[in-house]
Amino acid sequence: MRIAILALALAGALAGCVTINATPDKPIDINLNVNIRQEIVVSLREDARELIRENPDLF
């Protein structure tokens, strides 16, 4: 009896996986909301800063 139970358990473990193939009736829709933020940093040389400070009406 013990061998029969062990054989039954082993047969159940080795039975394999059941695969289900389902084809969707509508196409898969992937909606992505992507925000792209760009930052530009401009650094001025010291002589250009002095020129702007001395002549503020130029800019």
PDBQT receptor file of N, H, CA, C and O in Angstrom, charges set to zero:
ATOM      1  N   MET A   1       0.813  -1.187   0.000  1.00  0.00    +0.000 N 
ATOM      2  CA  MET A   1       0.000   0.000   0.000  1.00  0.00    +0.000 C 
ATOM      3  C   MET A   1       0.860   1.256   0.000  1.00  0.00    +0.000 C 
ATOM      4  O   MET A   1       0.551   2.237  -0.676  1.00  0.00    +0.000 OA
ATOM      5  N   ARG A   2       1.931   1.212   0.759  1.00  0.00    +0.000 N 
ATOM      6  H   ARG A   2       2.183   0.415   1.309  1.00  0.00    +0.000 HD
ATOM      7  CA  ARG A   2       2.841   2.347   0.813  1.00  0.00    +0.000 C 
ATOM      8  C   ARG A   2       3.449   2.629  -0.554  1.00  0.00    +0.000 C 
ATOM      9  O   ARG A   2       3.580   3.786  -0.953  1.00  0.00    +0.000 OA
ATOM     10  N   ILE A   3       3.810   1.599  -1.253  1.00  0.00    +0.000 N 
ATOM     11  H   ILE A   3       3.703   0.659  -0.929  1.00  0.00    +0.000 HD
ATOM     12  CA  ILE A   3       4.419   1.753  -2.575  1.00  0.00    +0.000 C 
ATOM     13  C   ILE A   3       3.410   2.337  -3.562  1.00  0.00    +0.000 C 
ATOM     14  O   ILE A   3       3.774   3.144  -4.418  1.00  0.00    +0.000 OA
ATOM     15  N   ALA A   4       2.173   1.943  -3.449  1.00  0.00    +0.000 N 
ATOM     16  H   ALA A   4       1.877   1.288  -2.753  1.00  0.00    +0.000 HD
ATOM     17  CA  ALA A   4       1.142   2.456  -4.346  1.00  0.00    +0.000 C 
ATOM     18  C   ALA A   4       0.930   3.957  -4.133  1.00  0.00    +0.000 C 
ATOM     19  O   ALA A   4       0.791   4.710  -5.097  1.00  0.00    +0.000 OA
ATOM     20  N   ILE A   5       0.906   4.384  -2.883  1.00  0.00    +0.000 N 
ATOM     21  H   ILE A   5       1.018   3.772  -2.100  1.00  0.00    +0.000 HD
ATOM     22  CA  ILE A   5       0.735   5.816  -2.583  1.00  0.00    +0.000 C 
ATOM     23  C   ILE A   5       1.942   6.606  -3.068  1.00  0.00    +0.000 C 
ATOM     24  O   ILE A   5       1.801   7.694  -3.625  1.00  0.00    +0.000 OA
ATOM     25  N   LEU A   6       3.135   6.047  -2.852  1.00  0.00    +0.000 N 
ATOM     26  H   LEU A   6       3.250   5.163  -2.399  1.00  0.00    +0.000 HD
ATOM     27  CA  LEU A   6       4.350   6.712  -3.305  1.00  0.00    +0.000 C 
ATOM     28  C   LEU A   6       4.392   6.793  -4.827  1.00  0.00    +0.000 C 
ATOM     29  O   LEU A   6       4.799   7.814  -5.382  1.00  0.00    +0.000 OA
ATOM     30  N   ALA A   7       3.981   5.743  -5.495  1.00  0.00    +0.000 N 
ATOM     31  H   ALA A   7       3.650   4.914  -5.044  1.00  0.00    +0.000 HD
ATOM     32  CA  ALA A   7       3.955   5.744  -6.958  1.00  0.00    +0.000 C 
ATOM     33  C   ALA A   7       2.931   6.740  -7.478  1.00  0.00    +0.000 C 
ATOM     34  O   ALA A   7       3.179   7.421  -8.474  1.00  0.00    +0.000 OA
ATOM     35  N   LEU A   8       1.801   6.832  -6.825  1.00  0.00    +0.000 N 
ATOM     36  H   LEU A   8       1.599   6.280  -6.016  1.00  0.00    +0.000 HD
ATOM     37  CA  LEU A   8       0.771   7.784  -7.229  1.00  0.00    +0.000 C 
ATOM     38  C   LEU A   8       1.242   9.222  -7.035  1.00  0.00    +0.000 C 
ATOM     39  O   LEU A   8       0.994  10.070  -7.892  1.00  0.00    +0.000 OA
ATOM     40  N   ALA A   9       1.909   9.508  -5.935  1.00  0.00    +0.000 N 
ATOM     41  H   ALA A   9       2.110   8.820  -5.238  1.00  0.00    +0.000 HD
ATOM     42  CA  ALA A   9       2.436  10.845  -5.679  1.00  0.00    +0.000 C 
ATOM     43  C   ALA A   9       3.529  11.186  -6.685  1.00  0.00    +0.000 C 
ATOM     44  O   ALA A   9       3.596  12.317  -7.167  1.00  0.00    +0.000 OA
ATOM     45  N   LEU A  10       4.378  10.226  -7.003  1.00  0.00    +0.000 N 
ATOM     46  H   LEU A  10       4.323   9.307  -6.611  1.00  0.00    +0.000 HD
ATOM     47  CA  LEU A  10       5.439  10.450  -7.971  1.00  0.00    +0.000 C 
ATOM     48  C   LEU A  10       4.876  10.672  -9.367  1.00  0.00    +0.000 C 
ATOM     49  O   LEU A  10       5.374  11.518 -10.110  1.00  0.00    +0.000 OA
ATOM     50  N   ALA A  11       3.855   9.931  -9.725  1.00  0.00    +0.000 N 
ATOM     51  H   ALA A  11       3.449   9.244  -9.122  1.00  0.00    +0.000 HD
ATOM     52  CA  ALA A  11       3.222  10.110 -11.039  1.00  0.00    +0.000 C 
ATOM     53  C   ALA A  11       2.571  11.484 -11.145  1.00  0.00    +0.000 C 
ATOM     54  O   ALA A  11       2.614  12.109 -12.205  1.00  0.00    +0.000 OA
ATOM     55  N   GLY A  12       1.972  11.957 -10.064  1.00  0.00    +0.000 N 
ATOM     56  H   GLY A  12       1.937  11.449  -9.203  1.00  0.00    +0.000 HD
ATOM     57  CA  GLY A  12       1.366  13.289 -10.070  1.00  0.00    +0.000 C 
ATOM     58  C   GLY A  12       2.403  14.390 -10.190  1.00  0.00    +0.000 C 
ATOM     59  O   GLY A  12       2.161  15.409 -10.836  1.00  0.00    +0.000 OA
ATOM     60  N   ALA A  13       3.566  14.187  -9.565  1.00  0.00    +0.000 N 
ATOM     61  H   ALA A  13       3.762  13.359  -9.040  1.00  0.00    +0.000 HD
ATOM     62  CA  ALA A  13       4.627  15.189  -9.629  1.00  0.00    +0.000 C 
ATOM     63  C   ALA A  13       5.276  15.231 -11.003  1.00  0.00    +0.000 C 
ATOM     64  O   ALA A  13       5.716  16.290 -11.451  1.00  0.00    +0.000 OA
ATOM     65  N   LEU A  14       5.337  14.101 -11.666  1.00  0.00    +0.000 N 
ATOM     66  H   LEU A  14       4.980  13.241 -11.302  1.00  0.00    +0.000 HD
ATOM     67  CA  LEU A  14       5.987  14.037 -12.978  1.00  0.00    +0.000 C 
ATOM     68  C   LEU A  14       5.021  14.243 -14.133  1.00  0.00    +0.000 C 
ATOM     69  O   LEU A  14       5.417  14.097 -15.289  1.00  0.00    +0.000 OA
ATOM     70  N   ALA A  15       3.782  14.573 -13.859  1.00  0.00    +0.000 N 
ATOM     71  H   ALA A  15       3.461  14.691 -12.919  1.00  0.00    +0.000 HD
ATOM     72  CA  ALA A  15       2.773  14.699 -14.911  1.00  0.00    +0.000 C 
ATOM     73  C   ALA A  15       3.079  15.862 -15.847  1.00  0.00    +0.000 C 
ATOM     74  O   ALA A  15       2.701  15.809 -17.018  1.00  0.00    +0.000 OA
ATOM     75  N   GLY A  16       3.747  16.906 -15.376  1.00  0.00    +0.000 N 
ATOM     76  H   GLY A  16       4.054  16.949 -14.425  1.00  0.00    +0.000 HD
ATOM     77  CA  GLY A  16       4.100  18.028 -16.240  1.00  0.00    +0.000 C 
ATOM     78  C   GLY A  16       3.192  19.218 -16.019  1.00  0.00    +0.000 C 
ATOM     79  O   GLY A  16       2.301  19.199 -15.170  1.00  0.00    +0.000 OA
ATOM     80  N   CYS A  17       3.435  20.240 -16.793  1.00  0.00    +0.000 N 
ATOM     81  H   CYS A  17       4.159  20.256 -17.483  1.00  0.00    +0.000 HD
ATOM     82  CA  CYS A  17       2.678  21.478 -16.670  1.00  0.00    +0.000 C 
ATOM     83  C   CYS A  17       1.606  21.531 -17.748  1.00  0.00    +0.000 C 
ATOM     84  O   CYS A  17       1.810  21.070 -18.871  1.00  0.00    +0.000 OA
ATOM     85  N   VAL A  18       0.496  22.084 -17.401  1.00  0.00    +0.000 N 
ATOM     86  H   VAL A  18       0.330  22.459 -16.489  1.00  0.00    +0.000 HD
ATOM     87  CA  VAL A  18      -0.583  22.279 -18.348  1.00  0.00    +0.000 C 
ATOM     88  C   VAL A  18      -0.419  23.685 -18.923  1.00  0.00    +0.000 C 
ATOM     89  O   VAL A  18      -0.359  24.657 -18.170  1.00  0.00    +0.000 OA
ATOM     90  N   THR A  19      -0.347  23.798 -20.244  1.00  0.00    +0.000 N 
ATOM     91  H   THR A  19      -0.396  23.009 -20.855  1.00  0.00    +0.000 HD
ATOM     92  CA  THR A  19      -0.212  25.113 -20.870  1.00  0.00    +0.000 C 
ATOM     93  C   THR A  19      -1.540  25.503 -21.503  1.00  0.00    +0.000 C 
ATOM     94  O   THR A  19      -2.220  24.682 -22.119  1.00  0.00    +0.000 OA
ATOM     95  N   ILE A  20      -1.886  26.752 -21.340  1.00  0.00    +0.000 N 
ATOM     96  H   ILE A  20      -1.333  27.418 -20.840  1.00  0.00    +0.000 HD
ATOM     97  CA  ILE A  20      -3.116  27.284 -21.914  1.00  0.00    +0.000 C 
ATOM     98  C   ILE A  20      -2.726  28.415 -22.846  1.00  0.00    +0.000 C 
ATOM     99  O   ILE A  20      -2.095  29.383 -22.421  1.00  0.00    +0.000 OA
ATOM    100  N   ASN A  21      -3.093  28.300 -24.102  1.00  0.00    +0.000 N 
ATOM    101  H   ASN A  21      -3.606  27.514 -24.447  1.00  0.00    +0.000 HD
ATOM    102  CA  ASN A  21      -2.810  29.351 -25.080  1.00  0.00    +0.000 C 
ATOM    103  C   ASN A  21      -4.109  30.078 -25.384  1.00  0.00    +0.000 C 
ATOM    104  O   ASN A  21      -5.021  29.512 -25.986  1.00  0.00    +0.000 OA
ATOM    105  N   ALA A  22      -4.187  31.314 -24.971  1.00  0.00    +0.000 N 
ATOM    106  H   ALA A  22      -3.446  31.774 -24.481  1.00  0.00    +0.000 HD
ATOM    107  CA  ALA A  22      -5.380  32.121 -25.210  1.00  0.00    +0.000 C 
ATOM    108  C   ALA A  22      -4.973  33.290 -26.101  1.00  0.00    +0.000 C 
ATOM    109  O   ALA A  22      -4.066  34.053 -25.770  1.00  0.00    +0.000 OA
ATOM    110  N   THR A  23      -5.649  33.417 -27.222  1.00  0.00    +0.000 N 
ATOM    111  H   THR A  23      -6.386  32.797 -27.491  1.00  0.00    +0.000 HD
ATOM    112  CA  THR A  23      -5.371  34.544 -28.111  1.00  0.00    +0.000 C 
ATOM    113  C   THR A  23      -6.356  35.665 -27.786  1.00  0.00    +0.000 C 
ATOM    114  O   THR A  23      -7.561  35.425 -27.717  1.00  0.00    +0.000 OA
ATOM    115  N   PRO A  24      -5.860  36.882 -27.587  1.00  0.00    +0.000 N 
ATOM    116  CA  PRO A  24      -6.753  37.992 -27.244  1.00  0.00    +0.000 C 
ATOM    117  C   PRO A  24      -7.584  38.407 -28.453  1.00  0.00    +0.000 C 
ATOM    118  O   PRO A  24      -7.123  38.329 -29.592  1.00  0.00    +0.000 OA
ATOM    119  N   ASP A  25      -8.811  38.847 -28.194  1.00  0.00    +0.000 N 
ATOM    120  H   ASP A  25      -9.186  38.910 -27.269  1.00  0.00    +0.000 HD
ATOM    121  CA  ASP A  25      -9.667  39.301 -29.289  1.00  0.00    +0.000 C 
ATOM    122  C   ASP A  25      -9.380  40.746 -29.674  1.00  0.00    +0.000 C 
ATOM    123  O   ASP A  25      -9.739  41.174 -30.771  1.00  0.00    +0.000 OA
ATOM    124  N   LYS A  26      -8.732  41.510 -28.782  1.00  0.00    +0.000 N 
ATOM    125  H   LYS A  26      -8.440  41.162 -27.890  1.00  0.00    +0.000 HD
ATOM    126  CA  LYS A  26      -8.336  42.886 -29.081  1.00  0.00    +0.000 C 
ATOM    127  C   LYS A  26      -6.817  42.978 -28.954  1.00  0.00    +0.000 C 
ATOM    128  O   LYS A  26      -6.215  42.222 -28.192  1.00  0.00    +0.000 OA
ATOM    129  N   PRO A  27      -6.200  43.885 -29.682  1.00  0.00    +0.000 N 
ATOM    130  CA  PRO A  27      -4.744  44.056 -29.508  1.00  0.00    +0.000 C 
ATOM    131  C   PRO A  27      -4.426  44.626 -28.128  1.00  0.00    +0.000 C 
ATOM    132  O   PRO A  27      -5.245  45.324 -27.530  1.00  0.00    +0.000 OA
ATOM    133  N   ILE A  28      -3.262  44.329 -27.643  1.00  0.00    +0.000 N 
ATOM    134  H   ILE A  28      -2.596  43.762 -28.129  1.00  0.00    +0.000 HD
ATOM    135  CA  ILE A  28      -2.829  44.817 -26.336  1.00  0.00    +0.000 C 
ATOM    136  C   ILE A  28      -2.451  46.288 -26.473  1.00  0.00    +0.000 C 
ATOM    137  O   ILE A  28      -1.655  46.648 -27.340  1.00  0.00    +0.000 OA
ATOM    138  N   ASP A  29      -3.010  47.123 -25.635  1.00  0.00    +0.000 N 
ATOM    139  H   ASP A  29      -3.657  46.831 -24.930  1.00  0.00    +0.000 HD
ATOM    140  CA  ASP A  29      -2.774  48.568 -25.681  1.00  0.00    +0.000 C 
ATOM    141  C   ASP A  29      -1.916  48.959 -24.487  1.00  0.00    +0.000 C 
ATOM    142  O   ASP A  29      -2.287  48.716 -23.339  1.00  0.00    +0.000 OA
ATOM    143  N   ILE A  30      -0.774  49.564 -24.763  1.00  0.00    +0.000 N 
ATOM    144  H   ILE A  30      -0.473  49.762 -25.696  1.00  0.00    +0.000 HD
ATOM    145  CA  ILE A  30       0.118  50.028 -23.705  1.00  0.00    +0.000 C 
ATOM    146  C   ILE A  30       0.147  51.551 -23.770  1.00  0.00    +0.000 C 
ATOM    147  O   ILE A  30       0.574  52.136 -24.766  1.00  0.00    +0.000 OA
ATOM    148  N   ASN A  31      -0.311  52.177 -22.699  1.00  0.00    +0.000 N 
ATOM    149  H   ASN A  31      -0.657  51.702 -21.890  1.00  0.00    +0.000 HD
ATOM    150  CA  ASN A  31      -0.385  53.635 -22.642  1.00  0.00    +0.000 C 
ATOM    151  C   ASN A  31       0.709  54.131 -21.705  1.00  0.00    +0.000 C 
ATOM    152  O   ASN A  31       0.687  53.847 -20.507  1.00  0.00    +0.000 OA
ATOM    153  N   LEU A  32       1.663  54.871 -22.254  1.00  0.00    +0.000 N 
ATOM    154  H   LEU A  32       1.682  55.102 -23.227  1.00  0.00    +0.000 HD
ATOM    155  CA  LEU A  32       2.763  55.399 -21.450  1.00  0.00    +0.000 C 
ATOM    156  C   LEU A  32       2.682  56.925 -21.424  1.00  0.00    +0.000 C 
ATOM    157  O   LEU A  32       2.621  57.579 -22.466  1.00  0.00    +0.000 OA
ATOM    158  N   ASN A  33       2.682  57.459 -20.243  1.00  0.00    +0.000 N 
ATOM    159  H   ASN A  33       2.731  56.928 -19.397  1.00  0.00    +0.000 HD
ATOM    160  CA  ASN A  33       2.767  58.908 -20.086  1.00  0.00    +0.000 C 
ATOM    161  C   ASN A  33       4.203  59.234 -19.699  1.00  0.00    +0.000 C 
ATOM    162  O   ASN A  33       4.644  58.923 -18.592  1.00  0.00    +0.000 OA
ATOM    163  N   VAL A  34       4.919  59.857 -20.608  1.00  0.00    +0.000 N 
ATOM    164  H   VAL A  34       4.561  60.109 -21.507  1.00  0.00    +0.000 HD
ATOM    165  CA  VAL A  34       6.330  60.139 -20.391  1.00  0.00    +0.000 C 
ATOM    166  C   VAL A  34       6.525  61.648 -20.414  1.00  0.00    +0.000 C 
ATOM    167  O   VAL A  34       6.139  62.326 -21.367  1.00  0.00    +0.000 OA
ATOM    168  N   ASN A  35       7.121  62.154 -19.363  1.00  0.00    +0.000 N 
ATOM    169  H   ASN A  35       7.435  61.604 -18.589  1.00  0.00    +0.000 HD
ATOM    170  CA  ASN A  35       7.466  63.572 -19.305  1.00  0.00    +0.000 C 
ATOM    171  C   ASN A  35       8.976  63.702 -19.427  1.00  0.00    +0.000 C 
ATOM    172  O   ASN A  35       9.732  63.110 -18.656  1.00  0.00    +0.000 OA
ATOM    173  N   ILE A  36       9.394  64.481 -20.403  1.00  0.00    +0.000 N 
ATOM    174  H   ILE A  36       8.780  64.961 -21.029  1.00  0.00    +0.000 HD
ATOM    175  CA  ILE A  36      10.823  64.725 -20.605  1.00  0.00    +0.000 C 
ATOM    176  C   ILE A  36      11.083  66.184 -20.274  1.00  0.00    +0.000 C 
ATOM    177  O   ILE A  36      10.488  67.091 -20.856  1.00  0.00    +0.000 OA
ATOM    178  N   ARG A  37      11.974  66.384 -19.339  1.00  0.00    +0.000 N 
ATOM    179  H   ARG A  37      12.457  65.647 -18.866  1.00  0.00    +0.000 HD
ATOM    180  CA  ARG A  37      12.324  67.740 -18.921  1.00  0.00    +0.000 C 
ATOM    181  C   ARG A  37      13.796  67.959 -19.233  1.00  0.00    +0.000 C 
ATOM    182  O   ARG A  37      14.659  67.172 -18.847  1.00  0.00    +0.000 OA
ATOM    183  N   GLN A  38      14.050  69.026 -19.927  1.00  0.00    +0.000 N 
ATOM    184  H   GLN A  38      13.348  69.665 -20.241  1.00  0.00    +0.000 HD
ATOM    185  CA  GLN A  38      15.424  69.323 -20.299  1.00  0.00    +0.000 C 
ATOM    186  C   GLN A  38      15.847  70.613 -19.621  1.00  0.00    +0.000 C 
ATOM    187  O   GLN A  38      15.127  71.611 -19.635  1.00  0.00    +0.000 OA
ATOM    188  N   GLU A  39      17.016  70.570 -19.035  1.00  0.00    +0.000 N 
ATOM    189  H   GLU A  39      17.601  69.759 -19.024  1.00  0.00    +0.000 HD
ATOM    190  CA  GLU A  39      17.550  71.744 -18.362  1.00  0.00    +0.000 C 
ATOM    191  C   GLU A  39      18.865  72.112 -19.021  1.00  0.00    +0.000 C 
ATOM    192  O   GLU A  39      19.737  71.265 -19.220  1.00  0.00    +0.000 OA
ATOM    193  N   ILE A  40      18.994  73.367 -19.352  1.00  0.00    +0.000 N 
ATOM    194  H   ILE A  40      18.286  74.055 -19.191  1.00  0.00    +0.000 HD
ATOM    195  CA  ILE A  40      20.228  73.853 -19.960  1.00  0.00    +0.000 C 
ATOM    196  C   ILE A  40      20.853  74.847 -18.997  1.00  0.00    +0.000 C 
ATOM    197  O   ILE A  40      20.217  75.819 -18.589  1.00  0.00    +0.000 OA
ATOM    198  N   VAL A  41      22.088  74.598 -18.644  1.00  0.00    +0.000 N 
ATOM    199  H   VAL A  41      22.604  73.809 -18.976  1.00  0.00    +0.000 HD
ATOM    200  CA  VAL A  41      22.807  75.475 -17.722  1.00  0.00    +0.000 C 
ATOM    201  C   VAL A  41      23.937  76.131 -18.501  1.00  0.00    +0.000 C 
ATOM    202  O   VAL A  41      24.775  75.460 -19.104  1.00  0.00    +0.000 OA
ATOM    203  N   VAL A  42      23.937  77.456 -18.472  1.00  0.00    +0.000 N 
ATOM    204  H   VAL A  42      23.256  78.001 -17.982  1.00  0.00    +0.000 HD
ATOM    205  CA  VAL A  42      24.967  78.211 -19.179  1.00  0.00    +0.000 C 
ATOM    206  C   VAL A  42      25.817  78.919 -18.141  1.00  0.00    +0.000 C 
ATOM    207  O   VAL A  42      25.301  79.634 -17.282  1.00  0.00    +0.000 OA
ATOM    208  N   SER A  43      27.099  78.719 -18.225  1.00  0.00    +0.000 N 
ATOM    209  H   SER A  43      27.518  78.138 -18.923  1.00  0.00    +0.000 HD
ATOM    210  CA  SER A  43      27.980  79.422 -17.296  1.00  0.00    +0.000 C 
ATOM    211  C   SER A  43      28.776  80.470 -18.077  1.00  0.00    +0.000 C 
ATOM    212  O   SER A  43      29.278  80.204 -19.169  1.00  0.00    +0.000 OA
ATOM    213  N   LEU A  44      28.877  81.641 -17.502  1.00  0.00    +0.000 N 
ATOM    214  H   LEU A  44      28.470  81.856 -16.615  1.00  0.00    +0.000 HD
ATOM    215  CA  LEU A  44      29.596  82.731 -18.137  1.00  0.00    +0.000 C 
ATOM    216  C   LEU A  44      30.989  82.854 -17.533  1.00  0.00    +0.000 C 
ATOM    217  O   LEU A  44      31.200  82.607 -16.345  1.00  0.00    +0.000 OA
ATOM    218  N   ARG A  45      31.899  83.228 -18.357  1.00  0.00    +0.000 N 
ATOM    219  H   ARG A  45      31.728  83.428 -19.321  1.00  0.00    +0.000 HD
ATOM    220  CA  ARG A  45      33.232  83.497 -17.837  1.00  0.00    +0.000 C 
ATOM    221  C   ARG A  45      33.202  84.787 -17.037  1.00  0.00    +0.000 C 
ATOM    222  O   ARG A  45      32.317  85.624 -17.211  1.00  0.00    +0.000 OA
ATOM    223  N   GLU A  46      34.172  84.932 -16.170  1.00  0.00    +0.000 N 
ATOM    224  H   GLU A  46      34.892  84.252 -16.029  1.00  0.00    +0.000 HD
ATOM    225  CA  GLU A  46      34.198  86.084 -15.257  1.00  0.00    +0.000 C 
ATOM    226  C   GLU A  46      34.278  87.404 -16.017  1.00  0.00    +0.000 C 
ATOM    227  O   GLU A  46      33.641  88.375 -15.612  1.00  0.00    +0.000 OA
ATOM    228  N   ASP A  47      35.039  87.467 -17.104  1.00  0.00    +0.000 N 
ATOM    229  H   ASP A  47      35.557  86.677 -17.434  1.00  0.00    +0.000 HD
ATOM    230  CA  ASP A  47      35.141  88.735 -17.842  1.00  0.00    +0.000 C 
ATOM    231  C   ASP A  47      33.812  89.095 -18.511  1.00  0.00    +0.000 C 
ATOM    232  O   ASP A  47      33.486  90.275 -18.642  1.00  0.00    +0.000 OA
ATOM    233  N   ALA A  48      33.048  88.089 -18.934  1.00  0.00    +0.000 N 
ATOM    234  H   ALA A  48      33.313  87.131 -18.827  1.00  0.00    +0.000 HD
ATOM    235  CA  ALA A  48      31.743  88.373 -19.520  1.00  0.00    +0.000 C 
ATOM    236  C   ALA A  48      30.779  88.872 -18.444  1.00  0.00    +0.000 C 
ATOM    237  O   ALA A  48      29.955  89.747 -18.708  1.00  0.00    +0.000 OA
ATOM    238  N   ARG A  49      30.878  88.324 -17.241  1.00  0.00    +0.000 N 
ATOM    239  H   ARG A  49      31.548  87.613 -17.026  1.00  0.00    +0.000 HD
ATOM    240  CA  ARG A  49      30.043  88.802 -16.139  1.00  0.00    +0.000 C 
ATOM    241  C   ARG A  49      30.354  90.254 -15.804  1.00  0.00    +0.000 C 
ATOM    242  O   ARG A  49      29.450  91.056 -15.570  1.00  0.00    +0.000 OA
ATOM    243  N   GLU A  50      31.626  90.578 -15.784  1.00  0.00    +0.000 N 
ATOM    244  H   GLU A  50      32.361  89.927 -15.974  1.00  0.00    +0.000 HD
ATOM    245  CA  GLU A  50      32.006  91.966 -15.494  1.00  0.00    +0.000 C 
ATOM    246  C   GLU A  50      31.488  92.903 -16.575  1.00  0.00    +0.000 C 
ATOM    247  O   GLU A  50      31.030  94.005 -16.274  1.00  0.00    +0.000 OA
ATOM    248  N   LEU A  51      31.557  92.474 -17.829  1.00  0.00    +0.000 N 
ATOM    249  H   LEU A  51      31.929  91.579 -18.073  1.00  0.00    +0.000 HD
ATOM    250  CA  LEU A  51      31.063  93.293 -18.938  1.00  0.00    +0.000 C 
ATOM    251  C   LEU A  51      29.556  93.542 -18.790  1.00  0.00    +0.000 C 
ATOM    252  O   LEU A  51      29.081  94.647 -19.050  1.00  0.00    +0.000 OA
ATOM    253  N   ILE A  52      28.834  92.551 -18.387  1.00  0.00    +0.000 N 
ATOM    254  H   ILE A  52      29.220  91.653 -18.176  1.00  0.00    +0.000 HD
ATOM    255  CA  ILE A  52      27.390  92.711 -18.205  1.00  0.00    +0.000 C 
ATOM    256  C   ILE A  52      27.110  93.623 -17.015  1.00  0.00    +0.000 C 
ATOM    257  O   ILE A  52      26.202  94.452 -17.068  1.00  0.00    +0.000 OA
ATOM    258  N   ARG A  53      27.889  93.472 -15.939  1.00  0.00    +0.000 N 
ATOM    259  H   ARG A  53      28.627  92.799 -15.896  1.00  0.00    +0.000 HD
ATOM    260  CA  ARG A  53      27.688  94.337 -14.775  1.00  0.00    +0.000 C 
ATOM    261  C   ARG A  53      27.995  95.793 -15.118  1.00  0.00    +0.000 C 
ATOM    262  O   ARG A  53      27.297  96.696 -14.656  1.00  0.00    +0.000 OA
ATOM    263  N   GLU A  54      29.026  96.029 -15.919  1.00  0.00    +0.000 N 
ATOM    264  H   GLU A  54      29.593  95.295 -16.295  1.00  0.00    +0.000 HD
ATOM    265  CA  GLU A  54      29.408  97.397 -16.276  1.00  0.00    +0.000 C 
ATOM    266  C   GLU A  54      28.452  98.013 -17.287  1.00  0.00    +0.000 C 
ATOM    267  O   GLU A  54      28.250  99.227 -17.279  1.00  0.00    +0.000 OA
ATOM    268  N   ASN A  55      27.869  97.211 -18.146  1.00  0.00    +0.000 N 
ATOM    269  H   ASN A  55      28.033  96.225 -18.153  1.00  0.00    +0.000 HD
ATOM    270  CA  ASN A  55      26.969  97.724 -19.195  1.00  0.00    +0.000 C 
ATOM    271  C   ASN A  55      25.633  96.964 -19.142  1.00  0.00    +0.000 C 
ATOM    272  O   ASN A  55      25.382  96.133 -20.014  1.00  0.00    +0.000 OA
ATOM    273  N   PRO A  56      24.794  97.214 -18.175  1.00  0.00    +0.000 N 
ATOM    274  CA  PRO A  56      23.534  96.469 -18.061  1.00  0.00    +0.000 C 
ATOM    275  C   PRO A  56      22.546  96.788 -19.178  1.00  0.00    +0.000 C 
ATOM    276  O   PRO A  56      21.639  95.997 -19.436  1.00  0.00    +0.000 OA
ATOM    277  N   ASP A  57      22.702  97.922 -19.839  1.00  0.00    +0.000 N 
ATOM    278  H   ASP A  57      23.439  98.565 -19.629  1.00  0.00    +0.000 HD
ATOM    279  CA  ASP A  57      21.770  98.280 -20.908  1.00  0.00    +0.000 C 
ATOM    280  C   ASP A  57      22.038  97.512 -22.203  1.00  0.00    +0.000 C 
ATOM    281  O   ASP A  57      21.213  97.557 -23.116  1.00  0.00    +0.000 OA
ATOM    282  N   LEU A  58      23.156  96.815 -22.307  1.00  0.00    +0.000 N 
ATOM    283  H   LEU A  58      23.826  96.778 -21.566  1.00  0.00    +0.000 HD
ATOM    284  CA  LEU A  58      23.439  96.020 -23.505  1.00  0.00    +0.000 C 
ATOM    285  C   LEU A  58      22.540  94.787 -23.590  1.00  0.00    +0.000 C 
ATOM    286  O   LEU A  58      22.194  94.328 -24.679  1.00  0.00    +0.000 OA
ATOM    287  N   PHE A  59      22.175  94.268 -22.441  1.00  0.00    +0.000 N 
ATOM    288  H   PHE A  59      22.457  94.641 -21.557  1.00  0.00    +0.000 HD
ATOM    289  CA  PHE A  59      21.391  93.028 -22.448  1.00  0.00    +0.000 C 
ATOM    290  C   PHE A  59      20.030  93.310 -21.911  1.00  0.00    +0.000 C 
ATOM    291  O   PHE A  59      19.200  92.405 -21.826  1.00  0.00    +0.000 OA
TER     292      PHE A  59
